[in-house]
Amino acid sequence: MCVPGRQAGPRSAGAALDSTPMSGSSRRMRQGATLTLVFGAVLATGAVTGAWGQAGSAVPAPRQGAAVRLAAGDLSGQDLSPEEARRLVGESGDRWAAYYSPEEYADFAQGLDGEYVGVGLWVRRELDGGVAVSRVQQGTPAAKAGIRPGDRLVRIDGAPAARMPVTEVVARLRGSVTGRTTDSAADSATDSATDSAADRALGRASRQETAGRSADLAASATREVGSTVTLAVRRDGSPVREVTLRRTVLAAQDVTVDHPGADVTRISVDAFTSGVGEEVAEAVHRAAAERARTGARHGGVVLDLRGNSGGLLAEAVEAASAFLDGGPVGTYQVHGTERELTAETGGDTGTPLVVLVDGGTMSAAELLAGALQDRCRAVVVGSRTFGKGTVQEPSRLADGSVLELTVGRYFTPAGRSPDGIGIEPDVSVPAQAGPEQAERLALTVLSGLGGSGARR
């Protein structure tokens, strides 16, 4: 449960503090800022351990230092060939680094505005190098074909998926490429790069960049609609089966609202893409207004962040503002400078709140859960989160491609970094337990906060 004084935790040593309220500037930040807590849906499922040179680090400290020095330099506008950029990523030792061609980056940017061309599934990289489905959007071609989270992608249009760079997996699912030859450095780099698994922007581009993508790229996306992709899928050791899916234009449904109990509003957030913070705030406002209208003494809000792979930092801060009356949401360090993330005033601080998390809760979603936990605003229920606490910065190269490297990490209001550790829930649910068990426990906890979890 909430630990008194936790929110007054120490700041990390050695960083200058630059107070940067993100409250009312969320919309402006989305239009101009480049720093993001990027999605991690396609990364290895094992949590990063001891990153930044701590004990057990998956990347040695000297190589990580080299990655930070690379990122600290001004790469924007440099005339690097794709091979040089991929090699730089592969040699950086930065597991979150990535290189994107202009076409791939434009595809990601498209999803930032709420729609994308694809089949409706997200993927992740498994520890054994395989590619697994992490989430399936309801009502999409993938869902209608019976594809489920946990299914393994064995082949994509006949090409083995196991050692395929993640960006190529995404491009093939979208129909952006028919195939690409990469060298070993590129393979090792993109295997550990984040991206919007199967069809979504990671908040890597500003709205200005999105609006400015070329007509050629837009026409290319149009041509993908109606084309097909054939996937060879394996489930739990069963024989491989093939399914052919037809690509279509899909709306990114990142926020859904339902009512699993009497006077209970569940707000499920799948990713922090553009506009999600405002959607969360509107859902919280509607829930509070309904409680006031009915005079409800029970119930409350369940904020479901399970499987949320992260996204735009500004959107997570705006979502936090819906539940806070100002104050800290966290800090992030970039190039030795520490900046504060501050909530807007006027949020709903009275409605009982439970936050649901699991091992798929990553990055910006971890910051949000940790902030509400540190501020004693919510009880966090579920299993330990993934543990991605780093910040990436994209640099656009001379040919329009994008190189993205880690430039810092973020901390909760108490000074905790989830990187390699994750957020520990206040009330734990075994990781192997089904989602229904976690939901039932969340309603039980909510009832103890003044809510009634049982449906009338």
C-alpha positions in Angstrom: 0.0 0.0 0.0 1.0 3.6 0.0 4.2 4.2 1.9 4.2 7.4 3.9 6.9 9.7 2.7 7.7 7.7 -0.4 7.0 10.7 -2.6 9.7 12.7 -0.9 12.3 10.2 -2.1 15.8 11.5 -3.1 16.7 12.7 -6.5 19.5 10.8 -8.3 22.8 12.3 -7.7 24.9 14.2 -10.2 22.1 15.8 -12.3 21.2 19.4 -12.6 17.5 20.1 -12.0 15.6 21.9 -14.7 12.0 22.4 -13.6 9.9 21.8 -16.7 6.1 21.6 -15.9 4.4 19.5 -18.5 1.0 20.3 -17.4 -0.8 22.8 -19.7 1.8 22.4 -22.4 1.0 18.8 -23.3 -0.5 19.7 -26.7 2.4 22.0 -27.5 5.0 19.4 -26.5 3.4 16.8 -28.8 3.9 19.2 -31.7 7.5 20.1 -31.1 9.3 17.9 -28.7 11.3 14.9 -29.7 11.9 13.1 -26.4 9.7 10.1 -25.8 9.4 7.2 -23.5 9.0 4.9 -26.5 7.0 1.7 -26.8 8.6 -1.5 -25.9 6.1 -4.0 -27.2 8.5 -5.8 -29.5 11.5 -6.1 -27.1 12.7 -9.2 -25.4 10.2 -10.3 -22.9 12.8 -10.7 -20.2 13.1 -7.5 -18.2 16.2 -5.4 -18.6 18.4 -6.1 -15.6 20.6 -3.5 -14.1 20.9 -1.3 -17.1 23.3 1.6 -17.1 26.2 -0.5 -15.7 24.7 -1.8 -12.5 25.2 -5.3 -11.4 23.7 -7.8 -13.8 23.5 -5.4 -16.7 22.6 -6.9 -20.0 24.8 -4.3 -21.6 28.3 -3.6 -20.2 28.8 -0.1 -18.8 31.5 1.0 -21.2 29.3 0.2 -24.3 26.4 2.0 -22.7 28.6 5.0 -22.1 29.5 5.0 -25.7 25.8 4.9 -26.7 25.1 7.9 -24.5 28.1 9.8 -26.0 26.8 9.0 -29.5 23.3 10.2 -28.5 24.7 13.3 -26.9 26.2 14.4 -30.3 24.1 16.2 -32.8 23.3 13.6 -35.4 20.4 15.5 -37.0 21.2 16.2 -40.6 24.2 14.0 -40.9 24.8 12.2 -44.1 25.0 8.6 -43.0 24.2 5.7 -45.3 21.7 3.2 -44.1 24.5 0.7 -43.6 26.5 3.2 -41.5 23.5 4.1 -39.4 22.6 0.4 -38.8 26.2 -0.3 -37.9 26.3 2.6 -35.5 23.1 1.2 -33.8 24.5 -2.3 -33.6 27.8 -1.1 -32.1 26.3 1.3 -29.6 25.4 -1.3 -27.1 22.1 0.4 -26.7 19.4 -2.2 -26.7 16.7 0.4 -27.3 18.4 2.0 -30.3 16.8 1.8 -33.7 17.2 2.9 -37.3 14.2 3.7 -39.5 14.1 4.3 -43.2 12.0 7.3 -44.2 9.1 5.0 -45.2 9.2 3.1 -41.9 9.2 6.3 -39.9 6.4 7.8 -41.9 4.4 4.6 -41.2 5.0 5.0 -37.5 4.1 8.6 -37.6 0.8 7.8 -39.3 -0.3 5.8 -36.3 0.4 8.7 -34.0 -2.7 10.4 -35.4 -5.0 7.6 -34.5 -5.2 5.3 -37.6 -2.9 3.0 -39.4 -2.8 0.4 -42.3 -2.3 -3.1 -41.0 -3.9 -6.3 -39.7 -4.4 -5.4 -36.0 -1.7 -7.2 -34.1 1.3 -6.2 -32.0 4.4 -8.4 -31.6 7.3 -8.7 -29.2 10.7 -10.3 -29.3 11.1 -13.4 -27.1 14.3 -14.3 -25.3 15.0 -17.2 -27.8 14.9 -14.8 -30.7 11.4 -15.7 -31.8 8.5 -13.3 -32.5 5.3 -13.6 -30.5 2.0 -11.8 -30.7 1.6 -9.5 -27.7 -1.8 -8.0 -28.4 -4.6 -8.3 -30.9 -7.0 -5.5 -31.6 -10.6 -6.6 -31.5 -12.6 -6.6 -34.7 -9.5 -6.6 -36.9 -8.4 -9.1 -39.6 -6.0 -10.7 -37.1 -8.7 -11.1 -34.5 -11.2 -12.5 -37.0 -8.6 -15.1 -38.1 -8.4 -16.3 -34.5 -4.8 -15.1 -33.8 -4.3 -14.7 -30.0 -1.7 -13.1 -27.7 1.2 -15.6 -27.2 1.0 -17.1 -30.7 4.4 -17.4 -32.4 4.9 -15.9 -35.9 7.0 -18.6 -37.6 7.0 -17.1 -41.2 5.7 -13.9 -42.8 5.0 -14.4 -46.5 7.2 -17.4 -46.4 10.2 -15.7 -44.8 11.3 -17.0 -41.4 10.5 -14.5 -38.7 12.8 -15.7 -35.9 15.9 -13.7 -36.7 14.2 -11.0 -38.8 14.9 -7.5 -37.6 12.0 -6.1 -35.7 11.6 -3.1 -38.1 11.3 -5.6 -41.0 8.7 -7.7 -39.1 6.6 -4.5 -38.8 7.2 -3.4 -42.4 6.2 -6.8 -43.7 3.0 -6.9 -41.6 2.1 -3.4 -43.0 3.1 -4.2 -46.5 5.7 -1.5 -46.7 8.4 -3.8 -48.0 8.7 -7.1 -49.8 12.0 -8.0 -48.1 15.3 -6.4 -47.2 18.8 -7.7 -46.8 20.5 -6.7 -43.6 24.0 -7.3 -42.2 24.7 -8.9 -38.8 25.2 -5.6 -37.1 21.7 -4.5 -38.2 20.2 -7.7 -37.1 21.6 -7.5 -33.6 20.6 -3.9 -33.3 17.0 -4.1 -34.5 16.4 -7.3 -32.6 16.5 -5.2 -29.5 15.1 -2.0 -30.9 11.7 -0.8 -29.8 9.0 -0.2 -32.2 5.3 0.0 -32.6 4.9 -3.7 -33.2 2.6 -4.3 -36.0 1.4 -1.1 -37.0 1.7 1.8 -34.6 3.7 4.9 -34.2 5.8 5.1 -31.1 5.5 8.8 -30.6 8.8 9.2 -32.4 7.7 12.0 -34.6 6.0 15.3 -34.0 2.7 16.3 -35.6 4.6 18.6 -37.8 6.6 15.7 -39.2 3.5 13.7 -39.6 1.7 16.5 -41.5 4.8 16.9 -43.7 5.3 13.4 -44.9 5.4 13.2 -48.7 2.6 12.5 -51.0 4.5 9.5 -52.4 4.6 7.9 -48.9 0.9 8.6 -48.4 0.2 7.0 -51.8 2.3 4.0 -50.8 0.2 3.5 -47.7 -3.0 3.7 -49.8 -1.7 1.0 -52.1 -1.2 -1.3 -49.0 -5.0 -1.3 -48.3 -6.5 -4.4 -49.6 -3.2 -6.3 -50.0 -2.6 -9.5 -48.2 0.0 -11.0 -45.9 0.2 -14.7 -45.1 1.4 -15.7 -41.6 2.5 -19.1 -40.4 1.5 -19.2 -36.7 2.2 -21.7 -34.0 0.3 -21.9 -30.7 1.6 -23.8 -27.6 3.6 -26.4 -29.5 0.7 -27.2 -31.8 1.3 -27.7 -35.6 2.0 -24.5 -37.6 -1.1 -23.2 -39.4 -1.2 -20.6 -42.1 -3.6 -17.6 -42.2 -3.9 -15.0 -44.9 -5.0 -11.6 -43.7 -6.1 -8.6 -45.8 -4.7 -5.2 -44.7 -7.1 -2.4 -44.0 -7.3 1.0 -42.5 -7.8 0.6 -38.7 -8.5 3.1 -36.0 -6.1 2.9 -33.0 -8.5 2.2 -30.1 -6.1 3.0 -27.2 -8.7 3.9 -24.6 -11.8 1.9 -23.8 -14.3 2.4 -21.0 -16.6 -0.2 -19.4 -18.4 -0.8 -16.1 -17.4 -4.2 -14.6 -19.2 -3.5 -11.2 -21.7 -1.3 -9.5 -20.6 2.3 -9.8 -17.2 1.1 -11.1 -15.6 2.6 -14.2 -12.8 0.8 -15.8 -10.5 2.8 -18.1 -8.3 0.6 -20.2 -5.3 2.3 -21.9 -3.4 0.2 -24.4 -0.8 2.8 -25.4 0.0 6.5 -24.9 -0.4 7.8 -28.5 -1.6 11.3 -29.4 -4.8 12.4 -27.6 -4.9 9.5 -25.1 -4.2 11.7 -22.1 -7.2 13.9 -23.0 -9.4 10.8 -23.5 -8.4 9.5 -20.1 -9.2 12.9 -18.5 -12.6 13.0 -20.2 -13.4 9.4 -19.0 -12.5 10.4 -15.4 -14.6 13.5 -15.6 -17.6 11.6 -16.9 -17.2 9.0 -14.1 -17.0 11.7 -11.4 -20.0 13.5 -12.8 -22.0 10.3 -12.8 -21.0 9.6 -9.2 -22.1 13.1 -8.2 -25.4 12.7 -10.0 -26.3 9.4 -8.4 -24.8 10.2 -5.0 -22.7 7.0 -5.2 -20.9 6.1 -2.0 -19.2 3.0 -3.4 -17.3 2.1 -6.6 -14.5 4.1 -8.1 -12.1 3.8 -11.0 -9.9 1.0 -12.2 -7.2 2.3 -14.5 -6.1 -0.8 -16.5 -2.5 -0.5 -17.8 -1.9 -4.2 -18.5 -0.1 -4.7 -21.7 0.4 -1.0 -22.2 3.7 -0.7 -24.0 4.3 3.0 -23.4 4.3 5.9 -25.8 4.4 9.7 -25.6 5.6 11.1 -22.3 3.3 14.1 -22.5 0.3 11.9 -22.8 1.2 9.9 -19.7 1.7 13.1 -17.7 -1.7 14.4 -18.9 -3.3 11.1 -17.9 -1.7 11.5 -14.4 -3.1 15.0 -14.2 -6.6 13.6 -14.4 -6.1 12.0 -10.9 -3.9 14.6 -9.3 -4.1 18.2 -8.2 -0.8 19.4 -9.5 2.5 18.3 -8.1 5.2 15.9 -9.4 4.7 13.1 -11.8 8.3 12.3 -12.1 11.6 13.4 -13.5 13.8 12.5 -16.4 17.5 12.9 -17.0 18.8 13.9 -20.4 22.4 14.7 -21.1 23.1 15.3 -17.4 20.2 17.6 -16.8 17.2 16.5 -14.7 13.8 17.9 -15.7 10.6 17.7 -13.6 7.3 16.4 -15.0 4.5 18.2 -13.3 0.7 17.5 -13.3 -1.9 20.1 -13.9 -4.1 21.2 -11.1 -7.7 20.4 -10.7 -7.7 16.6 -11.2 -10.1 14.2 -9.4 -8.4 13.4 -6.1 -11.4 11.9 -4.3 -12.6 9.0 -6.4 -11.2 5.6 -5.2 -8.6 4.4 -7.7 -6.9 1.1 -8.4 -4.3 0.7 -11.1 -3.9 -2.7 -12.8 -0.5 -3.7 -14.1 1.4 -6.7 -15.4 4.6 -7.7 -17.0 3.5 -6.1 -20.3 3.2 -2.6 -18.6 6.2 -0.7 -19.9 7.9 2.7 -20.1 5.5 5.6 -19.9 2.8 3.4 -18.4 5.3 2.4 -15.6 5.9 6.1 -14.9 2.2 6.7 -14.6 1.7 3.7 -12.3 4.7 4.6 -10.2 3.6 8.3 -9.9 0.1 7.4 -8.7 1.7 4.9 -6.3 4.3 7.3 -4.9 1.7 10.1 -4.5 -0.5 7.8 -2.5 -3.3 8.3 -5.0 -3.9 4.7 -6.1 -3.4 1.1 -5.0 -1.4 -0.8 -7.7 -2.7 -4.3 -8.3 -1.2 -7.0 -10.5 2.3 -8.4 -11.2 5.6 -6.6 -11.5 5.9 -4.4 -14.5 8.4 -4.9 -17.3 11.2 -2.5 -16.2 11.9 0.0 -19.0 12.9 3.3 -17.6 14.9 5.0 -20.4 14.3 7.9 -22.7 15.0 7.9 -26.4 15.6 10.8 -28.8 15.2 10.6 -32.5 17.6 12.3 -34.9 16.5 12.8 -38.6 19.4 12.2 -41.0 20.0 14.0 -44.2 18.1 11.4 -46.3 15.0 11.6 -44.1 15.7 8.4 -42.2 15.7 8.5 -38.4 18.3 7.2 -35.9 17.1 6.8 -32.3 19.3 6.4 -29.3 18.9 6.3 -25.6 19.7 9.7 -24.0 18.6 9.3 -20.4 16.2 7.7 -18.0 13.3 8.7 -15.9 12.3 8.4 -12.2 9.1 8.4 -10.2 8.3 11.2 -7.7 10.1 9.2 -5.0 13.2 9.0 -7.1 12.7 5.3 -8.1 13.9 4.2 -11.5 11.9 1.2 -12.9 14.7 0.4 -15.4 15.6 -3.2 -15.0 13.4 -3.5 -11.9 9.9 -2.6 -12.8 7.1 -1.3 -10.5 6.2 -3.6 -7.7 2.4 -3.7 -7.1 1.0 -3.0 -3.7 -1.2 -6.1 -4.0 0.4 -8.9 -6.0 -1.2 -11.3 -8.4 0.9 -14.3 -9.6 2.2 -13.6 -13.1 0.8 -17.0 -14.3 -2.7 -16.1 -13.0 -5.4 -15.4 -15.6 -6.6 -11.8 -16.3 -9.9 -12.5 -14.6 -8.2 -13.2 -11.3 -6.4 -9.9 -11.4 -9.7 -8.1 -12.3 -11.6 -9.7 -9.4 -8.8 -8.7 -7.0 -8.9 -5.2 -8.3 -12.6 -4.9 -7.6 -12.1 -6.4 -4.1 -9.3 -3.9 -3.3 -11.5 -1.1 -4.7 -14.3 -2.1 -2.3 -11.9 -1.7 0.6 -11.2 1.9 -0.6 -14.9 2.7 -0.3 -16.0 0.9 -3.5 -18.3 -2.0 -4.1 -16.8 -4.4 -6.6 -19.8 -6.7 -7.0 -22.3 -6.0 -9.7 -25.8 -5.5 -8.5 
